[in-house]
Amino acid sequence: MVLVGATGAVGTEVLRILEQRDFPVDELVPVASPRSVGRKLRFRGGDLEVVGLQQKVFEGADLAVFDVSEELSLEWAPVAAESGAVVIDKSAAFRMDIDVPLVVPEINADQVRNPPKGIIATPNCTTTAMVMPVAALHRKWTVNRLVLATYQAASGSGQPGVEELWEQTQLAVKEPDAVREGRAGDVIKGGDTFVHPIALNVIPKCGSVKDDGYTSEELKLCHETRKIMGLPDLKVTATCVRVPVVTGHGVAVHAEFDSAVSLEHARALLAEAPGIELADDVGAHDYPTPLRATTRDACYVGRIRRDLFDDRALEFFSVSDNLRKGAALNAVQIAELLI
């Protein structure tokens, strides 16, 4: 196996999960940027030396996991596939390619066999947190429309986003009077990753802004959900919001179906669905939170209730660890299907 992007947050998590799940691998080659070449990474009690990205690293490999930029994936994933490796790509480079399956194993595991281009894409981390419970409900009632609001952690913008959150939080702690008086904006300012302060704030913009006013993250939710579920006409609209949380993406979901839904049946379906952990006793303070989901494999679902004015619609909240199920774990699960 070749792991491209081995020193990043997701790459590090992939190594950890491979070890935790005792994934059978004879040789693992960690690949990263030139500044990381020569670094040693611990894996199964030994050290792996990081090498640079070049064609020869894929020779003889049967599997390559990519966690790099779209540009690097577009350039190098085909090289790996042409060398004989099946590529699992975490970037958005191939997600909407008609010849590249977009896979969440709990939903469409059958699509991993014989991918036409030798490449399998994994979805955006926010999509994963939402589509798993929606797909579980869709097996009973046909979903027609989704209205989504996301609560996305700073780590979704990479380590620089986490650093900005941490630095701004430290600044706020040093100025308690300003914070108490509602003047935190005088103390903390936006940075290189987030134009506005992320600490003590929420930012209703994730990704780049498109011509229609939607952001790239919002459009990913729409198009990726349609592809994963095989519903090209599904109506999906979203507002994506960055929140001052380190890890764990949450999604508030309004789902409309073609017939009346049973609340009890919906809970039962979600409780039995693979990869989902039901957390739905609000009276006992049992509901999904990012802290609860962090470092866990499950997608947590709760606050399940029927729409007040439409018996065909459900409301719920789902959360998953964006670095694990939203990224690294999903890739490893796909790899497990291939062996």
BARO-962744 format. One record per residue (C-alpha): z, y, x; residue number from 1; residue in one letter; chain. Coordinates in steps of 0.25 Angstrom, whole numbers, plus 5000, padded with zeros to 4 digits. Example, Ala and Ser with C-alpha at 12.3 -4.5 7.8 and 13.67 -1.06 7.14 Angstrom:
<atoms>
{up: 5031 | north: 4982 | east: 5049 | pos: 1 | code: A | unit: A}
{up: 5029 | north: 4996 | east: 5055 | pos: 2 | code: S | unit: A}
</atoms>
This chain:
<atoms>
{up: 5000 | north: 5000 | east: 5000 | pos: 1 | code: M | unit: A}
{up: 4997 | north: 5014 | east: 5004 | pos: 2 | code: V | unit: A}
{up: 5006 | north: 5025 | east: 4999 | pos: 3 | code: L | unit: A}
{up: 4999 | north: 5039 | east: 5000 | pos: 4 | code: V | unit: A}
{up: 5009 | north: 5050 | east: 4999 | pos: 5 | code: G | unit: A}
{up: 5020 | north: 5041 | east: 5004 | pos: 6 | code: A | unit: A}
{up: 5030 | north: 5053 | east: 5008 | pos: 7 | code: T | unit: A}
{up: 5029 | north: 5061 | east: 4996 | pos: 8 | code: G | unit: A}
{up: 5039 | north: 5060 | east: 4984 | pos: 9 | code: A | unit: A}
{up: 5031 | north: 5050 | east: 4976 | pos: 10 | code: V | unit: A}
{up: 5027 | north: 5042 | east: 4989 | pos: 11 | code: G | unit: A}
{up: 5041 | north: 5041 | east: 4993 | pos: 12 | code: T | unit: A}
{up: 5045 | north: 5036 | east: 4979 | pos: 13 | code: E | unit: A}
{up: 5033 | north: 5026 | east: 4979 | pos: 14 | code: V | unit: A}
{up: 5039 | north: 5020 | east: 4992 | pos: 15 | code: L | unit: A}
{up: 5053 | north: 5019 | east: 4985 | pos: 16 | code: R | unit: A}
{up: 5048 | north: 5012 | east: 4973 | pos: 17 | code: I | unit: A}
{up: 5039 | north: 5002 | east: 4980 | pos: 18 | code: L | unit: A}
{up: 5052 | north: 4998 | east: 4987 | pos: 19 | code: E | unit: A}
{up: 5061 | north: 4998 | east: 4975 | pos: 20 | code: Q | unit: A}
{up: 5051 | north: 4990 | east: 4967 | pos: 21 | code: R | unit: A}
{up: 5048 | north: 4980 | east: 4979 | pos: 22 | code: D | unit: A}
{up: 5033 | north: 4983 | east: 4978 | pos: 23 | code: F | unit: A}
{up: 5025 | north: 4973 | east: 4986 | pos: 24 | code: P | unit: A}
{up: 5018 | north: 4980 | east: 4998 | pos: 25 | code: V | unit: A}
{up: 5014 | north: 4974 | east: 5011 | pos: 26 | code: D | unit: A}
{up: 5011 | north: 4987 | east: 5018 | pos: 27 | code: E | unit: A}
{up: 5014 | north: 5001 | east: 5013 | pos: 28 | code: L | unit: A}
{up: 5007 | north: 5013 | east: 5020 | pos: 29 | code: V | unit: A}
{up: 5013 | north: 5027 | east: 5017 | pos: 30 | code: P | unit: A}
{up: 5003 | north: 5038 | east: 5018 | pos: 31 | code: V | unit: A}
{up: 5006 | north: 5053 | east: 5018 | pos: 32 | code: A | unit: A}
{up: 5002 | north: 5067 | east: 5024 | pos: 33 | code: S | unit: A}
{up: 5000 | north: 5069 | east: 5038 | pos: 34 | code: P | unit: A}
{up: 5014 | north: 5076 | east: 5039 | pos: 35 | code: R | unit: A}
{up: 5021 | north: 5063 | east: 5035 | pos: 36 | code: S | unit: A}
{up: 5013 | north: 5053 | east: 5044 | pos: 37 | code: V | unit: A}
{up: 5022 | north: 5045 | east: 5053 | pos: 38 | code: G | unit: A}
{up: 5034 | north: 5047 | east: 5043 | pos: 39 | code: R | unit: A}
{up: 5042 | north: 5034 | east: 5040 | pos: 40 | code: K | unit: A}
{up: 5045 | north: 5030 | east: 5026 | pos: 41 | code: L | unit: A}
{up: 5055 | north: 5019 | east: 5023 | pos: 42 | code: R | unit: A}
{up: 5050 | north: 5008 | east: 5014 | pos: 43 | code: F | unit: A}
{up: 5057 | north: 4994 | east: 5012 | pos: 44 | code: R | unit: A}
{up: 5066 | north: 4996 | east: 5024 | pos: 45 | code: G | unit: A}
{up: 5055 | north: 5000 | east: 5034 | pos: 46 | code: G | unit: A}
{up: 5047 | north: 5012 | east: 5038 | pos: 47 | code: D | unit: A}
{up: 5033 | north: 5016 | east: 5034 | pos: 48 | code: L | unit: A}
{up: 5025 | north: 5026 | east: 5042 | pos: 49 | code: E | unit: A}
{up: 5017 | north: 5036 | east: 5035 | pos: 50 | code: V | unit: A}
{up: 5003 | north: 5037 | east: 5038 | pos: 51 | code: V | unit: A}
{up: 4992 | north: 5047 | east: 5035 | pos: 52 | code: G | unit: A}
{up: 4981 | north: 5046 | east: 5024 | pos: 53 | code: L | unit: A}
{up: 4969 | north: 5040 | east: 5029 | pos: 54 | code: Q | unit: A}
{up: 4959 | north: 5029 | east: 5024 | pos: 55 | code: Q | unit: A}
{up: 4964 | north: 5018 | east: 5033 | pos: 56 | code: K | unit: A}
{up: 4978 | north: 5018 | east: 5027 | pos: 57 | code: V | unit: A}
{up: 4972 | north: 5012 | east: 5014 | pos: 58 | code: F | unit: A}
{up: 4965 | north: 5000 | east: 5022 | pos: 59 | code: E | unit: A}
{up: 4970 | north: 4987 | east: 5016 | pos: 60 | code: G | unit: A}
{up: 4979 | north: 4994 | east: 5006 | pos: 61 | code: A | unit: A}
{up: 4979 | north: 4988 | east: 4992 | pos: 62 | code: D | unit: A}
{up: 4987 | north: 5000 | east: 4986 | pos: 63 | code: L | unit: A}
{up: 4988 | north: 5015 | east: 4988 | pos: 64 | code: A | unit: A}
{up: 4997 | north: 5024 | east: 4981 | pos: 65 | code: V | unit: A}
{up: 4994 | north: 5039 | east: 4982 | pos: 66 | code: F | unit: A}
{up: 5004 | north: 5050 | east: 4980 | pos: 67 | code: D | unit: A}
{up: 4996 | north: 5062 | east: 4985 | pos: 68 | code: V | unit: A}
{up: 4988 | north: 5074 | east: 4980 | pos: 69 | code: S | unit: A}
{up: 4976 | north: 5073 | east: 4971 | pos: 70 | code: E | unit: A}
{up: 4968 | north: 5077 | east: 4982 | pos: 71 | code: E | unit: A}
{up: 4972 | north: 5066 | east: 4992 | pos: 72 | code: L | unit: A}
{up: 4972 | north: 5056 | east: 4981 | pos: 73 | code: S | unit: A}
{up: 4957 | north: 5060 | east: 4977 | pos: 74 | code: L | unit: A}
{up: 4954 | north: 5058 | east: 4992 | pos: 75 | code: E | unit: A}
{up: 4961 | north: 5046 | east: 4996 | pos: 76 | code: W | unit: A}
{up: 4964 | north: 5037 | east: 4984 | pos: 77 | code: A | unit: A}
{up: 4949 | north: 5033 | east: 4984 | pos: 78 | code: P | unit: A}
{up: 4950 | north: 5030 | east: 4999 | pos: 79 | code: V | unit: A}
{up: 4962 | north: 5021 | east: 4996 | pos: 80 | code: A | unit: A}
{up: 4955 | north: 5014 | east: 4984 | pos: 81 | code: A | unit: A}
{up: 4942 | north: 5012 | east: 4992 | pos: 82 | code: E | unit: A}
{up: 4950 | north: 5005 | east: 5003 | pos: 83 | code: S | unit: A}
{up: 4955 | north: 4995 | east: 4993 | pos: 84 | code: G | unit: A}
{up: 4968 | north: 5001 | east: 4988 | pos: 85 | code: A | unit: A}
{up: 4972 | north: 5003 | east: 4974 | pos: 86 | code: V | unit: A}
{up: 4977 | north: 5018 | east: 4973 | pos: 87 | code: V | unit: A}
{up: 4988 | north: 5022 | east: 4965 | pos: 88 | code: I | unit: A}
{up: 4987 | north: 5038 | east: 4964 | pos: 89 | code: D | unit: A}
{up: 4998 | north: 5047 | east: 4960 | pos: 90 | code: K | unit: A}
{up: 4990 | north: 5060 | east: 4960 | pos: 91 | code: S | unit: A}
{up: 4982 | north: 5065 | east: 4949 | pos: 92 | code: A | unit: A}
{up: 4969 | north: 5063 | east: 4956 | pos: 93 | code: A | unit: A}
{up: 4964 | north: 5051 | east: 4948 | pos: 94 | code: F | unit: A}
{up: 4972 | north: 5051 | east: 4936 | pos: 95 | code: R | unit: A}
{up: 4961 | north: 5055 | east: 4927 | pos: 96 | code: M | unit: A}
{up: 4950 | north: 5047 | east: 4934 | pos: 97 | code: D | unit: A}
{up: 4944 | north: 5038 | east: 4923 | pos: 98 | code: I | unit: A}
{up: 4943 | north: 5027 | east: 4934 | pos: 99 | code: D | unit: A}
{up: 4958 | north: 5028 | east: 4938 | pos: 100 | code: V | unit: A}
{up: 4969 | north: 5022 | east: 4930 | pos: 101 | code: P | unit: A}
{up: 4981 | north: 5031 | east: 4927 | pos: 102 | code: L | unit: A}
{up: 4992 | north: 5022 | east: 4926 | pos: 103 | code: V | unit: A}
{up: 5007 | north: 5021 | east: 4921 | pos: 104 | code: V | unit: A}
{up: 5010 | north: 5006 | east: 4922 | pos: 105 | code: P | unit: A}
{up: 5019 | north: 5006 | east: 4910 | pos: 106 | code: E | unit: A}
{up: 5007 | north: 5011 | east: 4902 | pos: 107 | code: I | unit: A}
{up: 4993 | north: 5006 | east: 4908 | pos: 108 | code: N | unit: A}
{up: 4996 | north: 4996 | east: 4919 | pos: 109 | code: A | unit: A}
{up: 4983 | north: 4989 | east: 4915 | pos: 110 | code: D | unit: A}
{up: 4975 | north: 5000 | east: 4921 | pos: 111 | code: Q | unit: A}
{up: 4979 | north: 4997 | east: 4936 | pos: 112 | code: V | unit: A}
{up: 4970 | north: 4985 | east: 4938 | pos: 113 | code: R | unit: A}
{up: 4957 | north: 4988 | east: 4945 | pos: 114 | code: N | unit: A}
{up: 4956 | north: 5003 | east: 4945 | pos: 115 | code: P | unit: A}
{up: 4942 | north: 5007 | east: 4946 | pos: 116 | code: P | unit: A}
{up: 4944 | north: 5017 | east: 4958 | pos: 117 | code: K | unit: A}
{up: 4955 | north: 5009 | east: 4964 | pos: 118 | code: G | unit: A}
{up: 4965 | north: 5021 | east: 4960 | pos: 119 | code: I | unit: A}
{up: 4976 | north: 5021 | east: 4950 | pos: 120 | code: I | unit: A}
{up: 4982 | north: 5034 | east: 4946 | pos: 121 | code: A | unit: A}
{up: 4996 | north: 5037 | east: 4941 | pos: 122 | code: T | unit: A}
{up: 4999 | north: 5048 | east: 4932 | pos: 123 | code: P | unit: A}
{up: 5007 | north: 5061 | east: 4933 | pos: 124 | code: N | unit: A}
{up: 5022 | north: 5059 | east: 4934 | pos: 125 | code: C | unit: A}
{up: 5024 | north: 5067 | east: 4921 | pos: 126 | code: T | unit: A}
{up: 5013 | north: 5059 | east: 4913 | pos: 127 | code: T | unit: A}
{up: 5021 | north: 5046 | east: 4917 | pos: 128 | code: T | unit: A}
{up: 5034 | north: 5051 | east: 4911 | pos: 129 | code: A | unit: A}
{up: 5027 | north: 5054 | east: 4898 | pos: 130 | code: M | unit: A}
{up: 5016 | north: 5044 | east: 4896 | pos: 131 | code: V | unit: A}
{up: 5025 | north: 5031 | east: 4897 | pos: 132 | code: M | unit: A}
{up: 5033 | north: 5034 | east: 4885 | pos: 133 | code: P | unit: A}
{up: 5021 | north: 5039 | east: 4877 | pos: 134 | code: V | unit: A}
{up: 5014 | north: 5026 | east: 4881 | pos: 135 | code: A | unit: A}
{up: 5025 | north: 5018 | east: 4876 | pos: 136 | code: A | unit: A}
{up: 5025 | north: 5025 | east: 4862 | pos: 137 | code: L | unit: A}
{up: 5010 | north: 5025 | east: 4862 | pos: 138 | code: H | unit: A}
{up: 5010 | north: 5009 | east: 4861 | pos: 139 | code: R | unit: A}
{up: 5016 | north: 5010 | east: 4847 | pos: 140 | code: K | unit: A}
{up: 5011 | north: 5024 | east: 4842 | pos: 141 | code: W | unit: A}
{up: 4998 | north: 5030 | east: 4846 | pos: 142 | code: T | unit: A}
{up: 5001 | north: 5043 | east: 4853 | pos: 143 | code: V | unit: A}
{up: 4992 | north: 5055 | east: 4849 | pos: 144 | code: N | unit: A}
{up: 4998 | north: 5067 | east: 4856 | pos: 145 | code: R | unit: A}
{up: 5008 | north: 5071 | east: 4867 | pos: 146 | code: L | unit: A}
{up: 5015 | north: 5085 | east: 4869 | pos: 147 | code: V | unit: A}
{up: 5023 | north: 5085 | east: 4882 | pos: 148 | code: L | unit: A}
{up: 5032 | north: 5094 | east: 4890 | pos: 149 | code: A | unit: A}
{up: 5036 | north: 5090 | east: 4904 | pos: 150 | code: T | unit: A}
{up: 5048 | north: 5092 | east: 4912 | pos: 151 | code: Y | unit: A}
{up: 5043 | north: 5090 | east: 4927 | pos: 152 | code: Q | unit: A}
{up: 5051 | north: 5089 | east: 4939 | pos: 153 | code: A | unit: A}
{up: 5049 | north: 5097 | east: 4951 | pos: 154 | code: A | unit: A}
{up: 5046 | north: 5085 | east: 4959 | pos: 155 | code: S | unit: A}
{up: 5033 | north: 5084 | east: 4951 | pos: 156 | code: G | unit: A}
{up: 5028 | north: 5095 | east: 4960 | pos: 157 | code: S | unit: A}
{up: 5032 | north: 5087 | east: 4973 | pos: 158 | code: G | unit: A}
{up: 5043 | north: 5090 | east: 4983 | pos: 159 | code: Q | unit: A}
{up: 5040 | north: 5105 | east: 4984 | pos: 160 | code: P | unit: A}
{up: 5044 | north: 5106 | east: 4969 | pos: 161 | code: G | unit: A}
{up: 5057 | north: 5099 | east: 4971 | pos: 162 | code: V | unit: A}
{up: 5060 | north: 5108 | east: 4983 | pos: 163 | code: E | unit: A}
{up: 5057 | north: 5120 | east: 4975 | pos: 164 | code: E | unit: A}
{up: 5067 | north: 5116 | east: 4964 | pos: 165 | code: L | unit: A}
{up: 5077 | north: 5112 | east: 4974 | pos: 166 | code: W | unit: A}
{up: 5076 | north: 5125 | east: 4982 | pos: 167 | code: E | unit: A}
{up: 5076 | north: 5134 | east: 4969 | pos: 168 | code: Q | unit: A}
{up: 5088 | north: 5126 | east: 4964 | pos: 169 | code: T | unit: A}
{up: 5096 | north: 5129 | east: 4976 | pos: 170 | code: Q | unit: A}
{up: 5093 | north: 5144 | east: 4975 | pos: 171 | code: L | unit: A}
{up: 5097 | north: 5144 | east: 4961 | pos: 172 | code: A | unit: A}
{up: 5110 | north: 5137 | east: 4964 | pos: 173 | code: V | unit: A}
{up: 5113 | north: 5148 | east: 4975 | pos: 174 | code: K | unit: A}
{up: 5112 | north: 5159 | east: 4964 | pos: 175 | code: E | unit: A}
{up: 5120 | north: 5154 | east: 4952 | pos: 176 | code: P | unit: A}
{up: 5122 | north: 5168 | east: 4946 | pos: 177 | code: D | unit: A}
{up: 5107 | north: 5170 | east: 4945 | pos: 178 | code: A | unit: A}
{up: 5105 | north: 5157 | east: 4939 | pos: 179 | code: V | unit: A}
{up: 5116 | north: 5159 | east: 4929 | pos: 180 | code: R | unit: A}
{up: 5111 | north: 5172 | east: 4925 | pos: 181 | code: E | unit: A}
{up: 5097 | north: 5167 | east: 4923 | pos: 182 | code: G | unit: A}
{up: 5092 | north: 5174 | east: 4935 | pos: 183 | code: R | unit: A}
{up: 5087 | north: 5161 | east: 4943 | pos: 184 | code: A | unit: A}
{up: 5073 | north: 5166 | east: 4943 | pos: 185 | code: G | unit: A}
{up: 5078 | north: 5177 | east: 4952 | pos: 186 | code: D | unit: A}
{up: 5083 | north: 5167 | east: 4962 | pos: 187 | code: V | unit: A}
{up: 5073 | north: 5156 | east: 4962 | pos: 188 | code: I | unit: A}
{up: 5058 | north: 5158 | east: 4963 | pos: 189 | code: K | unit: A}
{up: 5046 | north: 5149 | east: 4962 | pos: 190 | code: G | unit: A}
{up: 5040 | north: 5142 | east: 4974 | pos: 191 | code: G | unit: A}
{up: 5028 | north: 5135 | east: 4979 | pos: 192 | code: D | unit: A}
{up: 5028 | north: 5123 | east: 4970 | pos: 193 | code: T | unit: A}
{up: 5033 | north: 5130 | east: 4957 | pos: 194 | code: F | unit: A}
{up: 5029 | north: 5145 | east: 4955 | pos: 195 | code: V | unit: A}
{up: 5042 | north: 5147 | east: 4946 | pos: 196 | code: H | unit: A}
{up: 5056 | north: 5142 | east: 4950 | pos: 197 | code: P | unit: A}
{up: 5058 | north: 5127 | east: 4946 | pos: 198 | code: I | unit: A}
{up: 5073 | north: 5128 | east: 4947 | pos: 199 | code: A | unit: A}
{up: 5080 | north: 5132 | east: 4935 | pos: 200 | code: L | unit: A}
{up: 5066 | north: 5133 | east: 4928 | pos: 201 | code: N | unit: A}
{up: 5055 | north: 5125 | east: 4921 | pos: 202 | code: V | unit: A}
{up: 5040 | north: 5128 | east: 4924 | pos: 203 | code: I | unit: A}
{up: 5030 | north: 5125 | east: 4913 | pos: 204 | code: P | unit: A}
{up: 5019 | north: 5122 | east: 4923 | pos: 205 | code: K | unit: A}
{up: 5017 | north: 5109 | east: 4931 | pos: 206 | code: C | unit: A}
{up: 5004 | north: 5108 | east: 4938 | pos: 207 | code: G | unit: A}
{up: 4992 | north: 5117 | east: 4939 | pos: 208 | code: S | unit: A}
{up: 4987 | north: 5125 | east: 4927 | pos: 209 | code: V | unit: A}
{up: 4974 | north: 5121 | east: 4920 | pos: 210 | code: K | unit: A}
{up: 4964 | north: 5130 | east: 4913 | pos: 211 | code: D | unit: A}
{up: 4969 | north: 5126 | east: 4899 | pos: 212 | code: D | unit: A}
{up: 4984 | north: 5131 | east: 4903 | pos: 213 | code: G | unit: A}
{up: 4989 | north: 5116 | east: 4905 | pos: 214 | code: Y | unit: A}
{up: 4994 | north: 5112 | east: 4918 | pos: 215 | code: T | unit: A}
{up: 4989 | north: 5100 | east: 4926 | pos: 216 | code: S | unit: A}
{up: 5002 | north: 5092 | east: 4923 | pos: 217 | code: E | unit: A}
{up: 5000 | north: 5094 | east: 4908 | pos: 218 | code: E | unit: A}
{up: 4986 | north: 5089 | east: 4909 | pos: 219 | code: L | unit: A}
{up: 4990 | north: 5077 | east: 4917 | pos: 220 | code: K | unit: A}
{up: 4999 | north: 5073 | east: 4906 | pos: 221 | code: L | unit: A}
{up: 4988 | north: 5074 | east: 4896 | pos: 222 | code: C | unit: A}
{up: 4977 | north: 5067 | east: 4903 | pos: 223 | code: H | unit: A}
{up: 4985 | north: 5057 | east: 4910 | pos: 224 | code: E | unit: A}
{up: 4993 | north: 5052 | east: 4898 | pos: 225 | code: T | unit: A}
{up: 4979 | north: 5051 | east: 4891 | pos: 226 | code: R | unit: A}
{up: 4974 | north: 5042 | east: 4902 | pos: 227 | code: K | unit: A}
{up: 4986 | north: 5033 | east: 4904 | pos: 228 | code: I | unit: A}
{up: 4987 | north: 5030 | east: 4889 | pos: 229 | code: M | unit: A}
{up: 4973 | north: 5029 | east: 4887 | pos: 230 | code: G | unit: A}
{up: 4973 | north: 5040 | east: 4876 | pos: 231 | code: L | unit: A}
{up: 4962 | north: 5050 | east: 4880 | pos: 232 | code: P | unit: A}
{up: 4964 | north: 5058 | east: 4867 | pos: 233 | code: D | unit: A}
{up: 4979 | north: 5059 | east: 4868 | pos: 234 | code: L | unit: A}
{up: 4984 | north: 5073 | east: 4865 | pos: 235 | code: K | unit: A}
{up: 4993 | north: 5077 | east: 4876 | pos: 236 | code: V | unit: A}
{up: 4999 | north: 5091 | east: 4879 | pos: 237 | code: T | unit: A}
{up: 5010 | north: 5095 | east: 4889 | pos: 238 | code: A | unit: A}
{up: 5018 | north: 5106 | east: 4895 | pos: 239 | code: T | unit: A}
{up: 5023 | north: 5102 | east: 4909 | pos: 240 | code: C | unit: A}
{up: 5035 | north: 5109 | east: 4915 | pos: 241 | code: V | unit: A}
{up: 5041 | north: 5108 | east: 4928 | pos: 242 | code: R | unit: A}
{up: 5057 | north: 5108 | east: 4928 | pos: 243 | code: V | unit: A}
{up: 5068 | north: 5109 | east: 4938 | pos: 244 | code: P | unit: A}
{up: 5070 | north: 5094 | east: 4940 | pos: 245 | code: V | unit: A}
{up: 5067 | north: 5086 | east: 4953 | pos: 246 | code: V | unit: A}
{up: 5062 | north: 5073 | east: 4947 | pos: 247 | code: T | unit: A}
{up: 5058 | north: 5068 | east: 4933 | pos: 248 | code: G | unit: A}
{up: 5048 | north: 5073 | east: 4924 | pos: 249 | code: H | unit: A}
{up: 5051 | north: 5074 | east: 4909 | pos: 250 | code: G | unit: A}
{up: 5041 | north: 5075 | east: 4897 | pos: 251 | code: V | unit: A}
{up: 5045 | north: 5079 | east: 4883 | pos: 252 | code: A | unit: A}
{up: 5035 | north: 5071 | east: 4875 | pos: 253 | code: V | unit: A}
{up: 5030 | north: 5074 | east: 4860 | pos: 254 | code: H | unit: A}
{up: 5021 | north: 5062 | east: 4857 | pos: 255 | code: A | unit: A}
{up: 5013 | north: 5061 | east: 4844 | pos: 256 | code: E | unit: A}
{up: 5009 | north: 5047 | east: 4839 | pos: 257 | code: F | unit: A}
{up: 4999 | north: 5042 | east: 4828 | pos: 258 | code: D | unit: A}
{up: 5010 | north: 5037 | east: 4819 | pos: 259 | code: S | unit: A}
{up: 5025 | north: 5039 | east: 4816 | pos: 260 | code: A | unit: A}
{up: 5034 | north: 5035 | east: 4827 | pos: 261 | code: V | unit: A}
{up: 5047 | north: 5027 | east: 4826 | pos: 262 | code: S | unit: A}
{up: 5058 | north: 5033 | east: 4835 | pos: 263 | code: L | unit: A}
{up: 5065 | north: 5020 | east: 4837 | pos: 264 | code: E | unit: A}
{up: 5052 | north: 5013 | east: 4840 | pos: 265 | code: H | unit: A}
{up: 5048 | north: 5024 | east: 4850 | pos: 266 | code: A | unit: A}
{up: 5062 | north: 5022 | east: 4857 | pos: 267 | code: R | unit: A}
{up: 5060 | north: 5007 | east: 4857 | pos: 268 | code: A | unit: A}
{up: 5046 | north: 5008 | east: 4863 | pos: 269 | code: L | unit: A}
{up: 5050 | north: 5017 | east: 4874 | pos: 270 | code: L | unit: A}
{up: 5063 | north: 5009 | east: 4877 | pos: 271 | code: A | unit: A}
{up: 5054 | north: 4997 | east: 4879 | pos: 272 | code: E | unit: A}
{up: 5043 | north: 5004 | east: 4887 | pos: 273 | code: A | unit: A}
{up: 5041 | north: 5000 | east: 4902 | pos: 274 | code: P | unit: A}
{up: 5046 | north: 5011 | east: 4911 | pos: 275 | code: G | unit: A}
{up: 5053 | north: 5019 | east: 4900 | pos: 276 | code: I | unit: A}
{up: 5068 | north: 5021 | east: 4899 | pos: 277 | code: E | unit: A}
{up: 5073 | north: 5026 | east: 4886 | pos: 278 | code: L | unit: A}
{up: 5083 | north: 5037 | east: 4887 | pos: 279 | code: A | unit: A}
{up: 5084 | north: 5042 | east: 4872 | pos: 280 | code: D | unit: A}
{up: 5098 | north: 5044 | east: 4867 | pos: 281 | code: D | unit: A}
{up: 5100 | north: 5059 | east: 4867 | pos: 282 | code: V | unit: A}
{up: 5113 | north: 5058 | east: 4860 | pos: 283 | code: G | unit: A}
{up: 5118 | north: 5051 | east: 4873 | pos: 284 | code: A | unit: A}
{up: 5111 | north: 5060 | east: 4882 | pos: 285 | code: H | unit: A}
{up: 5101 | north: 5049 | east: 4885 | pos: 286 | code: D | unit: A}
{up: 5088 | north: 5055 | east: 4888 | pos: 287 | code: Y | unit: A}
{up: 5078 | north: 5056 | east: 4900 | pos: 288 | code: P | unit: A}
{up: 5080 | north: 5066 | east: 4911 | pos: 289 | code: T | unit: A}
{up: 5074 | north: 5068 | east: 4924 | pos: 290 | code: P | unit: A}
{up: 5086 | north: 5065 | east: 4932 | pos: 291 | code: L | unit: A}
{up: 5088 | north: 5052 | east: 4924 | pos: 292 | code: R | unit: A}
{up: 5073 | north: 5048 | east: 4927 | pos: 293 | code: A | unit: A}
{up: 5074 | north: 5052 | east: 4942 | pos: 294 | code: T | unit: A}
{up: 5072 | north: 5039 | east: 4951 | pos: 295 | code: T | unit: A}
{up: 5070 | north: 5030 | east: 4939 | pos: 296 | code: R | unit: A}
{up: 5057 | north: 5023 | east: 4936 | pos: 297 | code: D | unit: A}
{up: 5058 | north: 5024 | east: 4921 | pos: 298 | code: A | unit: A}
{up: 5052 | north: 5035 | east: 4912 | pos: 299 | code: C | unit: A}
{up: 5064 | north: 5040 | east: 4903 | pos: 300 | code: Y | unit: A}
{up: 5061 | north: 5043 | east: 4888 | pos: 301 | code: V | unit: A}
{up: 5071 | north: 5049 | east: 4878 | pos: 302 | code: G | unit: A}
{up: 5073 | north: 5060 | east: 4868 | pos: 303 | code: R | unit: A}
{up: 5064 | north: 5052 | east: 4859 | pos: 304 | code: I | unit: A}
{up: 5062 | north: 5058 | east: 4845 | pos: 305 | code: R | unit: A}
{up: 5052 | north: 5059 | east: 4834 | pos: 306 | code: R | unit: A}
{up: 5045 | north: 5072 | east: 4831 | pos: 307 | code: D | unit: A}
{up: 5053 | north: 5080 | east: 4821 | pos: 308 | code: L | unit: A}
{up: 5040 | north: 5083 | east: 4813 | pos: 309 | code: F | unit: A}
{up: 5031 | north: 5071 | east: 4816 | pos: 310 | code: D | unit: A}
{up: 5035 | north: 5057 | east: 4815 | pos: 311 | code: D | unit: A}
{up: 5023 | north: 5053 | east: 4824 | pos: 312 | code: R | unit: A}
{up: 5028 | north: 5061 | east: 4836 | pos: 313 | code: A | unit: A}
{up: 5039 | north: 5058 | east: 4846 | pos: 314 | code: L | unit: A}
{up: 5047 | north: 5067 | east: 4856 | pos: 315 | code: E | unit: A}
{up: 5053 | north: 5061 | east: 4869 | pos: 316 | code: F | unit: A}
{up: 5056 | north: 5065 | east: 4883 | pos: 317 | code: F | unit: A}
{up: 5052 | north: 5056 | east: 4895 | pos: 318 | code: S | unit: A}
{up: 5056 | north: 5058 | east: 4910 | pos: 319 | code: V | unit: A}
{up: 5052 | north: 5050 | east: 4922 | pos: 320 | code: S | unit: A}
{up: 5054 | north: 5052 | east: 4937 | pos: 321 | code: D | unit: A}
{up: 5041 | north: 5058 | east: 4942 | pos: 322 | code: N | unit: A}
{up: 5042 | north: 5053 | east: 4956 | pos: 323 | code: L | unit: A}
{up: 5044 | north: 5038 | east: 4951 | pos: 324 | code: R | unit: A}
{up: 5038 | north: 5034 | east: 4938 | pos: 325 | code: K | unit: A}
{up: 5030 | north: 5047 | east: 4938 | pos: 326 | code: G | unit: A}
{up: 5024 | north: 5044 | east: 4952 | pos: 327 | code: A | unit: A}
{up: 5029 | north: 5033 | east: 4962 | pos: 328 | code: A | unit: A}
{up: 5033 | north: 5022 | east: 4952 | pos: 329 | code: L | unit: A}
{up: 5021 | north: 5023 | east: 4944 | pos: 330 | code: N | unit: A}
{up: 5012 | north: 5021 | east: 4956 | pos: 331 | code: A | unit: A}
{up: 5021 | north: 5009 | east: 4961 | pos: 332 | code: V | unit: A}
{up: 5020 | north: 5003 | east: 4947 | pos: 333 | code: Q | unit: A}
{up: 5005 | north: 5004 | east: 4947 | pos: 334 | code: I | unit: A}
{up: 5005 | north: 4997 | east: 4961 | pos: 335 | code: A | unit: A}
{up: 5014 | north: 4986 | east: 4956 | pos: 336 | code: E | unit: A}
{up: 5003 | north: 4983 | east: 4945 | pos: 337 | code: L | unit: A}
{up: 4993 | north: 4982 | east: 4956 | pos: 338 | code: L | unit: A}
{up: 5000 | north: 4971 | east: 4964 | pos: 339 | code: I | unit: A}
</atoms>
